[in-house]
Amino acid sequence: MDKLLIRGGRQLRGEVLISGAKNAALPELCAALLTEQPVTLHNVPRLQDVSTMLKLVRNMGVVAERDDNGTVQLNAGDLTNPEAPYELVKTMRASVLALGPLLARFGHAKVSLPGGCAIGSRPVDQHIKGLQAMGAEIVVEHGYMVASLPAGRTRLKGARILTDMVTVTGTENFLMAAALAEGETLLENAAQEPEIVDLAEMLIRMGAKIQGHGTSHIRIQGVEKLHGCEHAVVADRIEAGTFLCAVAATGGEAFLRHARGDHLDAVIDKLRDAGCEVGCEKDGIRIASQGAAQLKAQSFSTTEYPGFPTDMQAQFMALNVIARGASMVTETIFENRFMHVNEMVRLGATIHVEGKVAMVEGVPQLSGATVMATDLRASASLVIAGLVAEGETLVDRIYHLDRGYDRMEAKLCGLGADIERVTGAAA
C-alpha cells in the first residue's frame, strides 16, 4: 500500500496548475447518459473516483475513452445495462448521480446505495423523495435503489421539489432528471456551489432549458431530447484551497494557475485575516506568506456555499495548529469530520473536541510521525501538517488522497516540497 514520506521545513514557491474539479467531473460524466449523441469533456482530472465512474458507465455499455491531456469522449448511444452495481460503486458516493439520468432517459434504473468516505451520514432519501415527486416509483431492496416509471408513462413529469436540507448531489440529480421531464420543475432550497453551475452550463449546451443556477431557486423546462456537446470542467476550488493553505502554513509564494478566486471568497478572507497576502488575478490566485511565525489563528464555522466549505475545514485546521493564538472550528455539515484531529495530535498539535466544535491552541512546532489518513480531506490536512513538521512524516492510507487530488505529491515537489510516494518495504 502506497504512503507519502514528507520531510518538513521547506517553503513552497513557484507555480502550480489546478486541475478540473472532481465534484463537477463526476456528475458531468453521468450527464452524458442523458443523450445518445457523443459528449466530449475537457480538463477532467486524473483521479481514482473518475476512473471508477468511467468503469461504471462502461459497464452500462457506454463507450468512454480518455487521453493523457484530460479529455474524455463518451458515447451512450448503445447503452444496454442501466444499472450501477455495488462492486463498482462501493467506494464512491457519487454513484447515486447515475439514478436521475438513467431514469429520465430510459424510464428505469437500478443503482446501488453509495459508499465513499466515512465522514458521516449522507442519506439518499432526499434523492428518492425528489424523484418520486416527479412521478418515479422507487423501492430500496437488497442494497439497491430500483426505480421505474408508472405504467403508461414514458417521461418523468415536472414538479416542485423542496428538499429538507441543502444537498449538492440531490440538486445535481434533479437537474439532470428534470432536463428530460415533461413540463416545468422548480428546485427550491437548491445547492449553489460552482460545480452545480458548471453542470447546468453543460446541460444548457446539450439543449436543456435552465434558469437560476447558482441561486437557491432553479427552474428547468423539460425538453424531449438532449444532444451531445463539448465542455471543459471548471477548476477545482478545493484543490486550490488546499494549496493555498499549504503555502500559507509553510511560508513562501505561489501562483495557482486556473484557480478561481470568486469560488473561494470565504477561504481567502480567512487567509487574509491570518496574515497572508492573497491576490485574485485573471487566470489564477497568487498567495504570499511569511509562515507559521506570522500567522494568526482564525475561528470559523462550516456551512453551505458560499460560506466556508466543509471540504476545507481540515486543511485550514492544519494551518491553525501552528498559528499564533487559539481558534474555534465548528463543523455543521458532517458529524464525523474531525477524524484527522487525533492524527494531528500525534504530530504535536493541541486540539480538544467537544461535539461539533474543535478548540485549537497554536503550537510553535510540529514534529514528524507516522499518521493515518481516514478520509479524503483529512489526508490533505495531514500532508500540510507534514510539510511544516520537523523531521519525517509518513502518511498512510493515501488511497483516500488519490480519490480527490490529481498527483498532489508531484505538484508539491514542483513547488519545492520534499515529498515522495513510497511503496511496500520502502515505506
C-alpha positions as CSV (number, residue, x, y, z in Angstrom):
1,M,0.0,0.0,0.0
2,D,1.4,3.4,-1.0
3,K,2.3,6.0,1.6
4,L,3.7,9.6,1.4
5,L,7.0,10.3,3.0
6,I,7.4,14.0,3.8
7,R,10.5,15.8,5.1
8,G,9.1,19.1,6.5
9,G,10.5,22.5,6.9
10,R,10.7,23.8,3.3
11,Q,8.9,26.8,2.0
12,L,6.8,26.4,-1.1
13,R,7.5,28.6,-4.1
14,G,6.6,28.7,-7.8
15,E,3.5,27.9,-9.9
16,V,1.0,25.0,-9.7
17,L,-1.7,24.1,-12.3
18,I,-5.1,23.5,-10.7
19,S,-6.9,20.5,-12.2
20,G,-10.6,20.2,-13.1
21,A,-13.0,19.8,-10.2
22,K,-13.8,16.2,-9.0
23,N,-17.2,17.3,-7.9
24,A,-18.0,18.7,-11.3
25,A,-16.5,16.0,-13.4
26,L,-18.4,13.1,-11.7
27,P,-21.9,14.5,-12.4
28,E,-20.9,15.6,-15.8
29,L,-19.8,12.1,-16.7
30,C,-23.2,11.0,-15.6
31,A,-24.9,13.8,-17.7
32,A,-23.5,12.0,-20.8
33,L,-26.1,9.3,-20.1
34,L,-28.8,11.7,-21.0
35,T,-28.1,11.6,-24.7
36,E,-27.4,9.1,-27.4
37,Q,-25.0,11.6,-29.1
38,P,-21.3,11.9,-28.3
39,V,-20.1,14.1,-25.4
40,T,-16.6,15.4,-25.0
41,L,-15.3,16.7,-21.7
42,H,-12.0,18.6,-21.3
43,N,-10.0,19.3,-18.2
44,V,-11.1,16.0,-16.5
45,P,-8.8,15.3,-13.5
46,R,-6.8,12.1,-13.2
47,L,-8.4,10.7,-10.0
48,Q,-9.4,7.3,-8.7
49,D,-13.1,8.4,-8.4
50,V,-13.0,9.4,-12.1
51,S,-11.6,6.1,-13.1
52,T,-14.3,4.4,-11.0
53,M,-17.0,6.4,-12.7
54,L,-15.6,5.6,-16.1
55,K,-15.7,1.9,-15.2
56,L,-19.3,2.3,-14.1
57,V,-20.5,3.9,-17.3
58,R,-18.5,1.4,-19.5
59,N,-20.2,-1.4,-17.6
60,M,-23.5,0.1,-18.7
61,G,-22.5,-0.1,-22.3
62,V,-21.1,3.5,-22.8
63,V,-18.1,3.9,-25.0
64,A,-15.7,6.0,-22.9
65,E,-12.1,7.0,-23.9
66,R,-9.7,9.1,-22.0
67,D,-6.4,10.6,-23.3
68,D,-3.4,11.9,-21.4
69,N,-4.4,15.5,-21.7
70,G,-7.5,15.3,-19.6
71,T,-10.1,14.8,-22.4
72,V,-12.8,12.2,-22.1
73,Q,-15.0,11.2,-25.0
74,L,-18.3,9.4,-24.2
75,N,-21.0,7.9,-26.3
76,A,-24.0,6.4,-24.6
77,G,-25.9,5.7,-27.8
78,D,-25.8,1.9,-27.3
79,L,-26.3,1.8,-23.5
80,T,-27.8,-1.6,-22.7
81,N,-27.5,-2.0,-18.9
82,P,-29.0,0.9,-16.8
83,E,-27.5,-0.5,-13.6
84,A,-24.8,0.7,-11.2
85,P,-23.7,-2.4,-9.3
86,Y,-22.3,-2.4,-5.8
87,E,-18.9,-3.9,-6.8
88,L,-18.2,-0.7,-8.9
89,V,-19.6,2.0,-6.6
90,K,-18.9,0.8,-3.1
91,T,-16.1,3.3,-2.6
92,M,-17.8,6.3,-4.2
93,R,-21.0,8.0,-3.1
94,A,-21.2,9.9,-6.4
95,S,-22.7,6.7,-7.9
96,V,-26.1,8.0,-6.9
97,L,-25.8,10.5,-9.7
98,A,-26.5,7.8,-12.2
99,L,-30.0,7.4,-10.9
100,G,-31.6,10.6,-12.3
101,P,-30.2,10.4,-15.8
102,L,-30.9,6.7,-16.3
103,L,-34.5,7.1,-15.1
104,A,-35.1,10.2,-17.2
105,R,-33.8,8.7,-20.4
106,F,-34.7,5.0,-20.1
107,G,-37.6,5.0,-17.6
108,H,-36.0,2.6,-15.3
109,A,-32.7,2.2,-13.3
110,K,-31.1,0.1,-10.6
111,V,-28.4,1.8,-8.6
112,S,-26.5,0.6,-5.6
113,L,-26.7,2.6,-2.4
114,P,-23.4,4.6,-2.4
115,G,-20.3,4.3,-0.4
116,G,-17.4,6.8,0.0
117,C,-15.6,8.5,2.9
118,A,-16.8,7.6,6.4
119,I,-17.3,11.2,7.5
120,G,-21.0,10.9,8.5
121,S,-24.5,10.3,7.3
122,R,-25.2,11.2,3.7
123,P,-28.8,10.0,3.2
124,V,-30.2,9.3,-0.2
125,D,-33.8,9.8,1.0
126,Q,-33.8,13.4,-0.5
127,H,-32.9,12.0,-3.9
128,I,-35.7,9.4,-3.6
129,K,-38.3,11.9,-2.4
130,G,-37.5,14.3,-5.2
131,L,-37.6,11.8,-8.0
132,Q,-40.9,10.4,-6.5
133,A,-42.3,13.9,-6.7
134,M,-41.5,13.7,-10.5
135,G,-43.6,10.5,-10.8
136,A,-41.0,7.8,-10.3
137,E,-41.7,4.6,-8.4
138,I,-38.7,3.7,-6.3
139,V,-38.1,0.9,-3.8
140,V,-35.0,0.1,-1.8
141,E,-34.2,-3.6,-1.7
142,H,-31.1,-5.7,-1.2
143,G,-28.9,-2.6,-1.1
144,Y,-30.2,-1.1,-4.3
145,M,-32.5,1.7,-5.4
146,V,-34.8,0.3,-8.0
147,A,-36.6,3.0,-10.0
148,S,-39.2,2.9,-12.8
149,L,-42.0,5.0,-14.3
150,P,-45.6,4.1,-13.7
151,A,-47.4,2.0,-16.4
152,G,-48.3,4.2,-19.4
153,R,-45.8,6.9,-18.7
154,T,-42.7,7.4,-20.9
155,R,-41.3,10.5,-19.2
156,L,-40.9,11.9,-15.7
157,K,-43.1,14.9,-15.0
158,G,-42.1,18.3,-13.8
159,A,-42.6,19.1,-10.1
160,R,-41.9,21.5,-7.3
161,I,-39.1,19.9,-5.2
162,L,-38.3,21.4,-1.8
163,T,-35.6,19.3,0.0
164,D,-35.4,19.1,3.8
165,M,-31.8,20.1,3.6
166,V,-29.4,21.6,1.0
167,T,-28.0,18.7,-0.9
168,V,-25.4,19.1,-3.7
169,T,-25.8,15.6,-5.3
170,G,-29.5,15.9,-4.8
171,T,-29.6,19.1,-6.7
172,E,-27.5,17.6,-9.5
173,N,-29.7,14.5,-9.8
174,F,-32.8,16.6,-10.0
175,L,-31.2,19.0,-12.6
176,M,-30.3,16.1,-14.9
177,A,-33.7,14.3,-14.4
178,A,-35.7,17.4,-14.9
179,A,-33.9,18.3,-18.2
180,L,-35.8,15.5,-19.9
181,A,-39.0,15.6,-17.8
182,E,-42.4,16.7,-19.2
183,G,-43.2,20.2,-18.1
184,E,-41.5,22.5,-15.6
185,T,-39.5,21.6,-12.5
186,L,-38.8,24.1,-9.7
187,L,-36.0,23.3,-7.3
188,E,-36.2,25.2,-4.0
189,N,-33.5,25.1,-1.4
190,A,-31.1,24.1,-4.2
191,A,-27.4,24.0,-3.6
192,Q,-25.5,26.9,-5.1
193,E,-22.0,25.5,-5.5
194,P,-19.9,26.4,-8.5
195,E,-20.0,22.7,-9.5
196,I,-23.8,23.0,-9.8
197,V,-23.4,26.0,-12.0
198,D,-20.9,24.2,-14.2
199,L,-23.2,21.1,-14.6
200,A,-26.1,23.4,-15.5
201,E,-24.0,25.2,-18.1
202,M,-23.1,21.8,-19.6
203,L,-26.7,20.7,-19.7
204,I,-27.6,24.0,-21.4
205,R,-25.0,23.2,-24.1
206,M,-26.8,19.9,-24.6
207,G,-30.1,21.7,-25.2
208,A,-31.6,21.9,-21.7
209,K,-33.6,25.0,-20.6
210,I,-32.4,26.0,-17.1
211,Q,-32.6,29.3,-15.2
212,G,-31.5,30.4,-11.8
213,H,-28.5,28.0,-11.4
214,G,-26.2,29.5,-8.8
215,T,-29.1,30.5,-6.6
216,S,-31.4,28.6,-4.2
217,H,-34.2,28.5,-6.8
218,I,-33.6,26.8,-10.1
219,R,-36.2,26.5,-12.8
220,I,-36.0,23.8,-15.5
221,Q,-38.3,23.5,-18.5
222,G,-38.0,19.9,-19.7
223,V,-37.3,19.0,-23.3
224,E,-37.9,15.8,-25.2
225,K,-34.3,15.2,-26.2
226,L,-30.8,16.4,-25.5
227,H,-27.9,16.4,-27.9
228,G,-24.1,16.0,-27.5
229,C,-21.8,18.8,-26.5
230,E,-18.2,19.8,-25.8
231,H,-17.5,21.2,-22.3
232,A,-14.5,22.0,-20.1
233,V,-14.7,21.1,-16.4
234,V,-14.4,24.0,-14.0
235,A,-11.2,24.3,-11.9
236,D,-11.2,22.5,-8.6
237,R,-11.8,25.1,-5.8
238,I,-11.0,22.6,-3.1
239,E,-7.7,21.6,-4.6
240,A,-6.9,25.3,-5.0
241,G,-7.9,26.0,-1.4
242,T,-5.7,23.1,-0.2
243,F,-2.6,24.5,-2.0
244,L,-3.4,28.0,-0.6
245,C,-3.4,26.6,2.9
246,A,-0.2,24.6,2.2
247,V,1.7,27.8,1.1
248,A,0.2,29.8,4.0
249,A,1.4,27.2,6.5
250,T,4.9,26.6,5.1
251,G,5.6,30.2,4.0
252,G,6.7,31.2,0.5
253,E,4.9,32.5,-2.5
254,A,3.0,30.7,-5.3
255,F,0.7,31.2,-8.2
256,L,-2.2,28.8,-8.6
257,R,-3.0,28.8,-12.4
258,H,-6.6,28.4,-13.4
259,A,-7.8,28.8,-9.7
260,R,-11.0,30.9,-9.4
261,G,-10.9,33.5,-6.6
262,D,-14.6,34.1,-6.9
263,H,-15.2,30.5,-5.9
264,L,-13.1,30.8,-2.7
265,D,-14.2,34.0,-1.1
266,A,-14.8,32.6,2.4
267,V,-11.4,30.8,2.5
268,I,-9.5,33.7,1.0
269,D,-11.0,36.1,3.6
270,K,-9.8,33.9,6.4
271,L,-6.3,33.6,4.9
272,R,-6.0,37.4,4.6
273,D,-7.2,37.7,8.2
274,A,-4.5,35.2,9.2
275,G,-1.8,37.4,7.7
276,C,-1.4,36.2,4.1
277,E,-1.3,38.3,1.0
278,V,-3.8,36.8,-1.5
279,G,-4.4,38.3,-4.9
280,C,-7.1,37.1,-7.4
281,E,-5.9,37.6,-11.0
282,K,-7.5,36.8,-14.4
283,D,-6.1,33.3,-14.7
284,G,-5.4,32.3,-11.1
285,I,-4.7,33.2,-7.5
286,R,-1.4,34.5,-6.1
287,I,-0.5,34.0,-2.4
288,A,2.4,35.1,-0.3
289,S,3.0,34.0,3.4
290,Q,5.7,34.5,5.9
291,G,4.9,31.2,7.5
292,A,3.8,30.0,10.9
293,A,5.6,32.7,13.0
294,Q,3.5,35.4,11.4
295,L,0.1,33.6,11.1
296,K,-2.8,34.5,13.3
297,A,-5.2,31.7,14.2
298,Q,-8.7,32.0,12.7
299,S,-12.1,30.7,14.0
300,F,-14.7,29.7,11.5
301,S,-17.8,27.6,11.1
302,T,-18.5,25.4,8.0
303,T,-21.7,26.0,6.1
304,E,-23.2,25.6,2.6
305,Y,-21.8,27.6,-0.3
306,P,-21.0,30.5,-0.4
307,G,-20.0,30.0,3.2
308,F,-16.8,28.3,4.5
309,P,-16.7,24.8,2.8
310,T,-16.7,21.7,4.9
311,D,-14.2,20.3,2.4
312,M,-11.7,22.9,3.6
313,Q,-12.2,22.5,7.3
314,A,-9.4,20.0,7.9
315,Q,-6.9,21.8,5.7
316,F,-7.4,25.2,7.4
317,M,-7.2,23.4,10.8
318,A,-3.7,22.3,9.8
319,L,-2.8,26.0,9.4
320,N,-4.4,26.9,12.8
321,V,-2.4,24.3,14.7
322,I,0.8,26.2,14.1
323,A,-0.6,29.7,14.0
324,R,-0.4,32.2,16.9
325,G,-3.3,32.1,19.3
326,A,-6.4,30.0,19.9
327,S,-9.2,29.3,17.4
328,M,-12.6,27.6,17.4
329,V,-13.5,25.4,14.5
330,T,-17.2,24.5,14.2
331,E,-18.3,21.7,11.8
332,T,-22.0,21.9,10.9
333,I,-22.2,19.7,7.8
334,F,-20.9,16.2,8.7
335,E,-20.9,14.7,12.2
336,N,-17.7,12.7,11.8
337,R,-15.4,15.2,10.1
338,F,-12.9,15.6,13.0
339,M,-11.2,12.2,12.4
340,H,-8.0,14.0,11.4
341,V,-7.7,15.5,14.9
342,N,-6.2,12.5,16.7
343,E,-3.6,12.2,13.9
344,M,-2.6,15.9,14.1
345,V,-2.2,15.4,17.9
346,R,0.3,12.7,17.1
347,L,2.3,15.4,15.3
348,G,2.2,17.6,18.4
349,A,-0.9,19.7,17.8
350,T,-3.1,20.8,20.7
351,I,-6.7,20.2,19.9
352,H,-9.7,19.5,22.1
353,V,-13.0,18.4,20.6
354,E,-16.4,18.8,22.1
355,G,-19.2,17.7,19.8
356,K,-19.2,19.8,16.7
357,V,-16.5,22.2,18.0
358,A,-12.7,21.8,18.0
359,M,-10.7,24.1,20.2
360,V,-7.2,24.6,18.7
361,E,-4.3,26.1,20.5
362,G,-1.4,27.0,18.2
363,V,2.0,25.5,18.9
364,P,5.4,26.7,17.8
365,Q,6.4,23.5,16.1
366,L,5.1,20.1,15.0
367,S,7.3,17.0,14.9
368,G,7.1,14.3,12.3
369,A,5.5,11.0,13.0
370,T,3.6,8.2,11.2
371,V,-0.1,9.1,10.7
372,M,-3.0,7.5,9.1
373,A,-5.5,9.2,6.7
374,T,-9.1,8.5,7.4
375,D,-10.8,10.3,4.6
376,L,-10.1,12.4,1.5
377,R,-9.8,15.9,3.1
378,A,-8.2,14.5,6.3
379,S,-5.4,13.1,4.0
380,A,-4.8,16.6,2.6
381,S,-4.6,18.2,6.1
382,L,-2.0,15.6,7.3
383,V,0.1,16.4,4.2
384,I,0.0,20.1,5.1
385,A,0.9,19.3,8.7
386,G,3.7,17.1,7.5
387,L,5.1,19.9,5.3
388,V,5.6,22.1,8.3
389,A,6.6,19.4,10.9
390,E,10.2,19.0,11.9
391,G,11.7,15.7,10.6
392,E,9.9,13.0,8.7
393,T,6.2,12.4,8.5
394,L,4.8,9.2,6.9
395,V,1.1,9.4,5.8
396,D,-0.5,6.0,5.5
397,R,-3.7,5.1,3.5
398,I,-3.2,7.7,0.9
399,Y,-5.7,5.9,-1.4
400,H,-8.1,8.4,0.1
401,L,-5.9,11.2,-1.3
402,D,-5.8,9.7,-4.8
403,R,-9.6,9.7,-4.9
404,G,-9.7,13.5,-5.0
405,Y,-6.3,15.0,-5.8
406,D,-4.6,14.8,-9.1
407,R,-0.9,13.9,-8.4
408,M,-0.6,16.0,-5.3
409,E,2.9,14.9,-4.4
410,A,4.2,15.8,-7.9
411,K,2.6,19.2,-7.7
412,L,4.1,19.8,-4.3
413,C,7.5,18.7,-5.4
414,G,7.2,21.3,-8.2
415,L,6.8,23.9,-5.5
416,G,9.9,22.8,-3.7
417,A,8.5,20.3,-1.1
418,D,10.5,17.3,-0.1
419,I,7.8,14.6,-0.5
420,E,7.8,11.2,-2.2
421,R,5.4,8.3,-2.7
422,V,6.8,5.1,-1.2
423,T,5.6,1.5,-1.6
424,G,5.9,-1.7,0.3
425,A,9.2,-2.3,2.1
426,A,10.4,1.2,1.3
427,A,7.5,2.6,3.4
